[in-house]
Amino acid sequence: MDQYVESNFDLEHFIRGYFAKKPIRIEVMFDFLNESLLKQVAEFGSKVLHLTSTAHAQNYLFLEDNTGVE
C-alpha cells in the first residue's frame, strides 16, 4: 500500500495572501489537474504553470478527476 504524507499547511491561503500584498494584479488559480484542464492550458497557454502532486513516479504525470482522485 502506498504511503502519502499530507500537510495541514494551507498553501492556497498563503500564496493568495502573498500576491495580494504586491502592487500589481496577479490572478492565481488552484484546480485539480485533469485531462480537461491540461487541454485548456495546451490550447490557450499559461504565463506560469506550477504542478504539485502527492503522487510521484519518474516519467509520469498523474491526472486527477474533478474530485482530486487519481
C-alpha positions in Angstrom: 0.0 0.0 0.0 1.3 3.4 -0.9 2.0 5.9 1.9 1.1 9.5 1.3 2.1 12.4 3.5 -0.4 15.1 3.8 0.3 18.5 5.3 -2.1 20.8 7.1 -0.2 23.8 5.7 -2.7 26.0 3.8 -0.7 26.7 0.7 -3.5 28.3 -1.2 -4.2 30.9 1.5 -0.5 31.6 1.9 0.0 32.2 -1.9 -3.1 34.3 -2.3 -2.1 36.5 0.7 1.4 36.9 -0.6 0.3 38.1 -4.0 -2.5 40.3 -2.5 0.2 42.4 -0.9 2.0 43.1 -4.2 1.5 46.4 -6.2 0.5 44.5 -9.3 -2.6 42.4 -10.1 -1.9 38.7 -10.3 -4.5 36.1 -10.9 -3.9 32.7 -9.2 -6.0 29.6 -9.8 -5.9 26.3 -7.9 -7.5 23.3 -9.5 -7.2 19.6 -9.9 -5.0 18.6 -12.9 -7.3 16.6 -15.1 -7.4 16.0 -18.9 -9.8 18.9 -19.5 -7.6 21.4 -17.7 -4.4 20.1 -19.3 -6.0 20.5 -22.8 -7.1 24.1 -21.9 -3.6 25.1 -20.8 -2.2 23.5 -24.0 -4.7 25.3 -26.2 -4.7 28.8 -24.6 -1.4 28.8 -22.8 -0.5 30.0 -19.3 2.1 32.5 -18.1 3.2 30.2 -15.3 2.1 26.7 -14.6 3.2 25.0 -11.3 2.2 21.4 -10.7 2.3 19.9 -7.2 1.3 16.3 -6.5 1.3 13.8 -3.7 1.9 11.0 -6.2 5.3 10.7 -7.7 6.7 8.4 -10.4 9.6 9.1 -12.7 8.5 9.8 -16.3 4.7 10.1 -15.4 2.3 12.9 -14.9 -0.7 11.9 -12.8 -4.1 13.3 -13.7 -7.0 13.6 -11.3 -10.7 13.6 -11.8 -12.8 16.5 -10.6 -12.6 15.5 -7.0 -8.8 15.0 -6.9 -8.8 11.2 -7.1 -6.3 9.7 -9.5 
